Amino acid sequence: MRSTRWVAATAALLAVAACSPATGVAGVSARTPASPGTSGAPSSPGTGGSAAVTATIPPPTPERQASVRAPEGDDPVRVPPPKLSKYTYTFPVRGCRVSYQRRLLVLPKTTIWAAEGCAFVAPVGGVVDEVNTRNRWLPSTDAGAHREGRFVTIIGDDGVRYLGGHLDSVADGIRPGVRVSGGQVLGTVGNSGNARTTGPNLYFAISWKTGPSLWWVRRGMVEPWDYLDAWLSGNRTLSPRQETLAMRARLGESPRCTVLCTSKKTPKTTKSPKPDDDPFTLNPTGNPATMQ
């Protein structure tokens, strides 16, 4: 009988414990903590769960670094451009601001725009070949041999012929056969010839030596702007010699005129030409085949 009462009392205590909330020691919850996968999800109302607690953790404050000063070094070493030929060239206009075309328009030459009176200088050492000190171009005739107005040509030491036209004047002492050095003044920039309605400029052309009747060769056969760019920027050994030789070999020494060849009909006149009306004088020792 006594053991039966003991069993009944024990069963009653266990039933009461199952219905009461679980408590821990000194306020510490006795519930099993939620798993990491569910702790951040908010509980639904009425489910008895507690709301999730979130917090924003500020990023670490970067440490301030002291400014670093670059060490002082020596001035940069200027490396000269590579030597591309044995010749040294000079830009043909000296001491003035210039601009010039860098593309083919009608003829393989370029117009170097510069102020009137600027110096036209020999681009390389050589011998004066042709000189025209008179401006004989007329719009009524537009003779091809006169279109460059006053001009000077030289045969450079590289064998190439260089023309500077539309000059305002030819320098004293410049005549056929005279030896000139690179950078020597040959004349001054102007607008003679068929440039009389434009601003002052230098007609600059590269070709090979021919007889005086082949004026269309003199006015330009090789595009000059790559060489002008090099001479102006400091690479003064870039030479047009090889390109000029190749062009002459391809076209022949005396090619036919193909562009702007004809002049206008000459008006009738009873006036005799003056003895000094020759458009240019030639180097008496010149030889069209001197370029080897």
C-alpha positions as a Markdown table, in Angstrom:
| # | Residue | x | y | z |
|---|---|---|---|---|
| 1 | Met | 0.0 | 0.0 | 0.0 |
| 2 | Arg | 2.8 | 2.4 | 0.9 |
| 3 | Ser | 4.7 | 1.7 | -2.4 |
| 4 | Thr | 1.5 | 2.4 | -4.3 |
| 5 | Arg | 1.2 | 5.9 | -2.8 |
| 6 | Trp | 4.8 | 6.6 | -3.6 |
| 7 | Val | 4.4 | 5.8 | -7.2 |
| 8 | Ala | 1.2 | 8.0 | -7.4 |
| 9 | Ala | 3.0 | 11.0 | -5.8 |
| 10 | Thr | 5.9 | 10.7 | -8.2 |
| 11 | Ala | 3.7 | 10.6 | -11.2 |
| 12 | Ala | 1.9 | 13.8 | -10.0 |
| 13 | Leu | 5.2 | 15.7 | -9.6 |
| 14 | Leu | 6.3 | 14.7 | -13.1 |
| 15 | Ala | 3.0 | 15.9 | -14.6 |
| 16 | Val | 3.3 | 19.3 | -12.9 |
| 17 | Ala | 7.0 | 19.7 | -14.1 |
| 18 | Ala | 6.0 | 19.0 | -17.7 |
| 19 | Cys | 3.3 | 21.8 | -17.7 |
| 20 | Ser | 5.5 | 24.6 | -16.1 |
| 21 | Pro | 7.9 | 26.9 | -18.2 |
| 22 | Ala | 11.5 | 25.8 | -18.2 |
| 23 | Thr | 13.7 | 28.0 | -16.1 |
| 24 | Gly | 17.4 | 28.1 | -15.6 |
| 25 | Val | 19.6 | 29.0 | -12.8 |
| 26 | Ala | 19.5 | 32.6 | -11.7 |
| 27 | Gly | 17.6 | 33.9 | -14.8 |
| 28 | Val | 19.6 | 32.0 | -17.3 |
| 29 | Ser | 17.4 | 30.5 | -20.0 |
| 30 | Ala | 17.3 | 26.8 | -20.1 |
| 31 | Arg | 16.1 | 26.8 | -23.8 |
| 32 | Thr | 18.4 | 25.3 | -26.4 |
| 33 | Pro | 19.9 | 28.1 | -28.4 |
| 34 | Ala | 18.6 | 28.4 | -32.0 |
| 35 | Ser | 20.8 | 27.2 | -34.8 |
| 36 | Pro | 22.8 | 29.8 | -36.8 |
| 37 | Gly | 20.6 | 29.3 | -39.8 |
| 38 | Thr | 17.4 | 30.5 | -38.0 |
| 39 | Ser | 18.7 | 33.0 | -35.5 |
| 40 | Gly | 18.5 | 36.0 | -37.9 |
| 41 | Ala | 15.0 | 35.4 | -39.1 |
| 42 | Pro | 12.3 | 37.4 | -37.3 |
| 43 | Ser | 9.6 | 35.4 | -35.5 |
| 44 | Ser | 6.0 | 35.5 | -36.6 |
| 45 | Pro | 3.5 | 37.2 | -34.4 |
| 46 | Gly | 1.9 | 34.8 | -32.0 |
| 47 | Thr | 4.5 | 32.1 | -32.2 |
| 48 | Gly | 6.1 | 33.0 | -29.0 |
| 49 | Gly | 9.5 | 33.5 | -30.5 |
| 50 | Ser | 11.8 | 36.5 | -29.7 |
| 51 | Ala | 12.7 | 39.1 | -32.3 |
| 52 | Ala | 16.1 | 38.9 | -33.9 |
| 53 | Val | 18.7 | 41.5 | -32.8 |
| 54 | Thr | 20.9 | 43.1 | -35.5 |
| 55 | Ala | 23.7 | 45.5 | -35.3 |
| 56 | Thr | 25.9 | 47.5 | -37.8 |
| 57 | Ile | 29.6 | 47.1 | -37.3 |
| 58 | Pro | 31.5 | 50.2 | -38.4 |
| 59 | Pro | 34.4 | 49.6 | -40.8 |
| 60 | Pro | 37.9 | 49.9 | -39.3 |
| 61 | Thr | 39.2 | 53.4 | -39.4 |
| 62 | Pro | 42.2 | 53.5 | -41.8 |
| 63 | Glu | 45.4 | 54.7 | -40.4 |
| 64 | Arg | 46.6 | 58.0 | -41.7 |
| 65 | Gln | 49.9 | 57.6 | -43.6 |
| 66 | Ala | 52.5 | 60.3 | -43.8 |
| 67 | Ser | 52.9 | 61.8 | -47.3 |
| 68 | Val | 55.9 | 60.3 | -49.2 |
| 69 | Arg | 58.1 | 62.8 | -51.1 |
| 70 | Ala | 59.7 | 61.5 | -54.2 |
| 71 | Pro | 63.5 | 61.7 | -54.0 |
| 72 | Glu | 65.1 | 64.4 | -56.0 |
| 73 | Gly | 67.0 | 63.1 | -59.1 |
| 74 | Asp | 69.2 | 64.5 | -61.8 |
| 75 | Asp | 67.8 | 66.2 | -64.9 |
| 76 | Pro | 66.7 | 63.7 | -67.6 |
| 77 | Val | 69.4 | 62.7 | -70.1 |
| 78 | Arg | 68.6 | 63.9 | -73.6 |
| 79 | Val | 69.1 | 61.1 | -76.1 |
| 80 | Pro | 69.8 | 62.3 | -79.6 |
| 81 | Pro | 67.7 | 60.9 | -82.4 |
| 82 | Pro | 69.2 | 58.1 | -84.4 |
| 83 | Lys | 71.4 | 59.2 | -87.3 |
| 84 | Leu | 69.6 | 58.2 | -90.5 |
| 85 | Ser | 72.0 | 59.5 | -93.1 |
| 86 | Lys | 75.3 | 61.3 | -93.4 |
| 87 | Tyr | 73.6 | 64.6 | -94.3 |
| 88 | Thr | 72.4 | 67.2 | -91.9 |
| 89 | Tyr | 69.3 | 69.3 | -92.8 |
| 90 | Thr | 67.7 | 72.5 | -91.7 |
| 91 | Phe | 64.0 | 73.5 | -91.9 |
| 92 | Pro | 63.8 | 75.9 | -94.9 |
| 93 | Val | 62.2 | 78.8 | -93.0 |
| 94 | Arg | 64.1 | 80.3 | -90.1 |
| 95 | Gly | 63.2 | 82.4 | -87.1 |
| 96 | Cys | 59.4 | 82.6 | -87.8 |
| 97 | Arg | 56.3 | 80.8 | -86.8 |
| 98 | Val | 55.2 | 78.4 | -89.6 |
| 99 | Ser | 52.5 | 76.1 | -90.7 |
| 100 | Tyr | 52.2 | 73.8 | -93.7 |
| 101 | Gln | 50.0 | 71.3 | -95.4 |
| 102 | Arg | 50.8 | 67.6 | -94.8 |
| 103 | Arg | 48.8 | 66.0 | -97.6 |
| 104 | Leu | 48.7 | 65.9 | -101.3 |
| 105 | Leu | 46.4 | 68.4 | -102.9 |
| 106 | Val | 47.4 | 68.8 | -106.6 |
| 107 | Leu | 51.1 | 68.6 | -106.8 |
| 108 | Pro | 53.6 | 66.8 | -104.5 |
| 109 | Lys | 54.9 | 70.0 | -102.9 |
| 110 | Thr | 53.9 | 72.0 | -99.8 |
| 111 | Thr | 53.1 | 75.6 | -99.0 |
| 112 | Ile | 54.8 | 76.8 | -95.9 |
| 113 | Trp | 52.9 | 79.7 | -94.4 |
| 114 | Ala | 55.0 | 82.3 | -92.7 |
| 115 | Ala | 55.2 | 86.1 | -92.3 |
| 116 | Glu | 56.5 | 88.2 | -95.2 |
| 117 | Gly | 60.2 | 88.8 | -95.0 |
| 118 | Cys | 61.0 | 85.6 | -93.1 |
| 119 | Ala | 64.2 | 84.0 | -94.1 |
| 120 | Phe | 64.2 | 81.2 | -96.7 |
| 121 | Val | 67.4 | 79.2 | -96.0 |
| 122 | Ala | 69.2 | 76.3 | -97.8 |
| 123 | Pro | 67.9 | 73.0 | -96.3 |
| 124 | Val | 71.3 | 71.4 | -96.8 |
| 125 | Gly | 74.7 | 72.4 | -98.2 |
| 126 | Gly | 75.0 | 72.5 | -101.9 |
| 127 | Val | 75.3 | 74.6 | -105.1 |
| 128 | Val | 72.8 | 77.2 | -106.4 |
| 129 | Asp | 71.3 | 75.9 | -109.6 |
| 130 | Glu | 68.6 | 78.2 | -110.8 |
| 131 | Val | 67.7 | 81.8 | -109.8 |
| 132 | Asn | 64.8 | 84.0 | -110.9 |
| 133 | Thr | 64.8 | 87.5 | -109.5 |
| 134 | Arg | 61.9 | 88.8 | -111.5 |
| 135 | Asn | 58.2 | 88.2 | -111.0 |
| 136 | Arg | 56.9 | 87.4 | -114.5 |
| 137 | Trp | 53.7 | 85.5 | -113.7 |
| 138 | Leu | 50.6 | 87.0 | -115.2 |
| 139 | Pro | 47.0 | 85.8 | -114.7 |
| 140 | Ser | 46.3 | 86.4 | -118.3 |
| 141 | Thr | 48.8 | 83.8 | -119.4 |
| 142 | Asp | 49.4 | 81.7 | -116.3 |
| 143 | Ala | 52.6 | 80.3 | -117.8 |
| 144 | Gly | 53.7 | 77.2 | -115.9 |
| 145 | Ala | 57.4 | 78.2 | -115.8 |
| 146 | His | 56.4 | 81.5 | -114.0 |
| 147 | Arg | 53.9 | 80.3 | -111.4 |
| 148 | Glu | 56.5 | 80.2 | -108.6 |
| 149 | Gly | 57.4 | 83.8 | -109.2 |
| 150 | Arg | 60.8 | 84.7 | -107.7 |
| 151 | Phe | 62.6 | 81.5 | -106.8 |
| 152 | Val | 65.9 | 79.8 | -106.0 |
| 153 | Thr | 66.8 | 76.2 | -106.5 |
| 154 | Ile | 69.9 | 74.4 | -105.2 |
| 155 | Ile | 71.4 | 71.0 | -105.9 |
| 156 | Gly | 72.1 | 69.6 | -102.4 |
| 157 | Asp | 75.2 | 67.6 | -101.4 |
| 158 | Asp | 72.7 | 64.7 | -101.3 |
| 159 | Gly | 72.1 | 65.1 | -105.0 |
| 160 | Val | 68.5 | 66.3 | -104.5 |
| 161 | Arg | 67.1 | 69.5 | -106.0 |
| 162 | Tyr | 65.3 | 71.9 | -103.6 |
| 163 | Leu | 63.0 | 74.8 | -104.7 |
| 164 | Gly | 61.9 | 77.8 | -102.7 |
| 165 | Gly | 59.3 | 79.9 | -104.6 |
| 166 | His | 56.9 | 82.8 | -104.2 |
| 167 | Leu | 59.9 | 84.8 | -102.8 |
| 168 | Asp | 59.7 | 88.5 | -102.0 |
| 169 | Ser | 63.4 | 88.8 | -102.8 |
| 170 | Val | 66.5 | 86.8 | -103.5 |
| 171 | Ala | 69.5 | 87.3 | -101.2 |
| 172 | Asp | 72.5 | 89.3 | -102.4 |
| 173 | Gly | 75.2 | 87.1 | -103.9 |
| 174 | Ile | 72.9 | 84.2 | -104.7 |
| 175 | Arg | 73.5 | 83.2 | -108.3 |
| 176 | Pro | 74.0 | 80.0 | -110.2 |
| 177 | Gly | 77.2 | 78.1 | -109.3 |
| 178 | Val | 77.6 | 79.7 | -105.8 |
| 179 | Arg | 78.4 | 77.3 | -103.0 |
| 180 | Val | 76.0 | 77.6 | -100.0 |
| 181 | Ser | 76.0 | 76.0 | -96.6 |
| 182 | Gly | 73.0 | 74.5 | -94.9 |
| 183 | Gly | 71.0 | 77.3 | -93.2 |
| 184 | Gln | 72.4 | 80.0 | -95.4 |
| 185 | Val | 69.8 | 82.7 | -96.4 |
| 186 | Leu | 68.7 | 82.4 | -100.0 |
| 187 | Gly | 65.8 | 84.8 | -100.0 |
| 188 | Thr | 62.8 | 86.1 | -98.1 |
| 189 | Val | 59.2 | 84.8 | -98.0 |
| 190 | Gly | 56.7 | 86.6 | -100.1 |
| 191 | Asn | 53.7 | 86.0 | -102.4 |
| 192 | Ser | 55.1 | 86.5 | -105.9 |
| 193 | Gly | 54.0 | 84.4 | -108.8 |
| 194 | Asn | 50.5 | 83.0 | -108.7 |
| 195 | Ala | 50.4 | 83.5 | -104.9 |
| 196 | Arg | 49.8 | 87.2 | -105.3 |
| 197 | Thr | 46.3 | 87.0 | -104.0 |
| 198 | Thr | 47.2 | 84.9 | -101.0 |
| 199 | Gly | 49.1 | 85.5 | -97.8 |
| 200 | Pro | 52.9 | 85.2 | -97.8 |
| 201 | Asn | 54.3 | 81.7 | -98.1 |
| 202 | Leu | 57.1 | 79.6 | -99.3 |
| 203 | Tyr | 56.5 | 77.2 | -102.2 |
| 204 | Phe | 58.8 | 74.3 | -101.2 |
| 205 | Ala | 59.4 | 71.4 | -103.5 |
| 206 | Ile | 61.8 | 68.4 | -103.8 |
| 207 | Ser | 62.9 | 66.9 | -107.2 |
| 208 | Trp | 66.0 | 66.0 | -109.2 |
| 209 | Lys | 68.0 | 68.1 | -111.5 |
| 210 | Thr | 66.7 | 68.5 | -115.1 |
| 211 | Gly | 67.1 | 70.9 | -118.0 |
| 212 | Pro | 65.3 | 74.3 | -117.8 |
| 213 | Ser | 62.5 | 73.2 | -120.2 |
| 214 | Leu | 61.2 | 70.6 | -117.7 |
| 215 | Trp | 59.8 | 73.1 | -115.2 |
| 216 | Trp | 57.1 | 70.7 | -114.1 |
| 217 | Val | 59.8 | 68.5 | -112.6 |
| 218 | Arg | 61.3 | 71.5 | -110.7 |
| 219 | Arg | 58.0 | 72.3 | -109.1 |
| 220 | Gly | 57.9 | 69.1 | -107.1 |
| 221 | Met | 58.1 | 65.3 | -107.5 |
| 222 | Val | 58.5 | 64.0 | -104.0 |
| 223 | Glu | 56.1 | 64.7 | -101.1 |
| 224 | Pro | 58.1 | 66.8 | -98.6 |
| 225 | Trp | 56.1 | 67.0 | -95.4 |
| 226 | Asp | 57.6 | 63.9 | -93.7 |
| 227 | Tyr | 61.1 | 65.4 | -94.1 |
| 228 | Leu | 59.9 | 68.8 | -92.9 |
| 229 | Asp | 58.3 | 67.3 | -89.8 |
| 230 | Ala | 61.6 | 65.5 | -89.0 |
| 231 | Trp | 63.8 | 68.6 | -89.6 |
| 232 | Leu | 61.5 | 70.8 | -87.6 |
| 233 | Ser | 61.2 | 68.3 | -84.6 |
| 234 | Gly | 64.9 | 67.7 | -84.4 |
| 235 | Asn | 65.7 | 64.6 | -86.4 |
| 236 | Arg | 67.8 | 66.5 | -88.9 |
| 237 | Thr | 69.4 | 63.5 | -90.6 |
| 238 | Leu | 66.2 | 62.1 | -92.3 |
| 239 | Ser | 67.1 | 62.4 | -96.0 |
| 240 | Pro | 64.9 | 62.4 | -99.1 |
| 241 | Arg | 67.7 | 61.1 | -101.2 |
| 242 | Gln | 66.6 | 57.5 | -101.4 |
| 243 | Glu | 62.9 | 58.3 | -102.1 |
| 244 | Thr | 64.0 | 60.8 | -104.8 |
| 245 | Leu | 66.3 | 58.3 | -106.5 |
| 246 | Ala | 63.5 | 55.7 | -106.4 |
| 247 | Met | 61.0 | 58.2 | -107.9 |
| 248 | Arg | 63.3 | 59.1 | -110.7 |
| 249 | Ala | 64.0 | 55.5 | -111.5 |
| 250 | Arg | 60.3 | 54.8 | -111.7 |
| 251 | Leu | 59.2 | 57.8 | -113.7 |
| 252 | Gly | 62.4 | 58.4 | -115.7 |
| 253 | Glu | 64.7 | 61.4 | -115.6 |
| 254 | Ser | 62.5 | 63.5 | -118.0 |
| 255 | Pro | 58.9 | 62.5 | -117.3 |
| 256 | Arg | 56.0 | 64.1 | -119.1 |
| 257 | Cys | 53.9 | 66.8 | -117.5 |
| 258 | Thr | 50.5 | 65.4 | -116.4 |
| 259 | Val | 49.0 | 68.1 | -114.1 |
| 260 | Leu | 48.5 | 71.8 | -114.7 |
| 261 | Cys | 50.6 | 71.6 | -117.9 |
| 262 | Thr | 49.0 | 74.2 | -120.2 |
| 263 | Ser | 49.2 | 77.9 | -120.2 |
| 264 | Lys | 46.6 | 80.3 | -121.4 |
| 265 | Lys | 46.8 | 81.7 | -124.9 |
| 266 | Thr | 49.4 | 84.5 | -125.1 |
| 267 | Pro | 47.8 | 87.8 | -126.1 |
| 268 | Lys | 49.1 | 89.4 | -129.2 |
| 269 | Thr | 51.6 | 92.1 | -128.5 |
| 270 | Thr | 53.9 | 94.2 | -130.6 |
| 271 | Lys | 56.2 | 95.0 | -127.7 |
| 272 | Ser | 59.6 | 93.2 | -127.9 |
| 273 | Pro | 60.7 | 91.4 | -124.8 |
| 274 | Lys | 63.5 | 92.9 | -122.7 |
| 275 | Pro | 66.8 | 91.2 | -122.9 |
| 276 | Asp | 66.6 | 90.3 | -119.2 |
| 277 | Asp | 63.2 | 88.7 | -119.4 |
| 278 | Asp | 64.6 | 85.1 | -119.1 |
| 279 | Pro | 62.7 | 83.5 | -116.3 |
| 280 | Phe | 65.8 | 82.0 | -114.7 |
| 281 | Thr | 69.5 | 81.6 | -115.1 |
| 282 | Leu | 71.1 | 78.2 | -114.9 |
| 283 | Asn | 74.2 | 76.9 | -113.3 |
| 284 | Pro | 76.6 | 76.8 | -116.3 |
| 285 | Thr | 78.4 | 73.8 | -114.8 |
| 286 | Gly | 75.2 | 71.9 | -114.0 |
| 287 | Asn | 74.6 | 68.4 | -115.3 |
| 288 | Pro | 71.1 | 66.9 | -115.1 |
| 289 | Ala | 72.6 | 63.5 | -114.5 |
| 290 | Thr | 74.7 | 64.5 | -111.4 |
| 291 | Met | 72.5 | 62.6 | -109.0 |
| 292 | Gln | 74.0 | 59.1 | -108.7 |
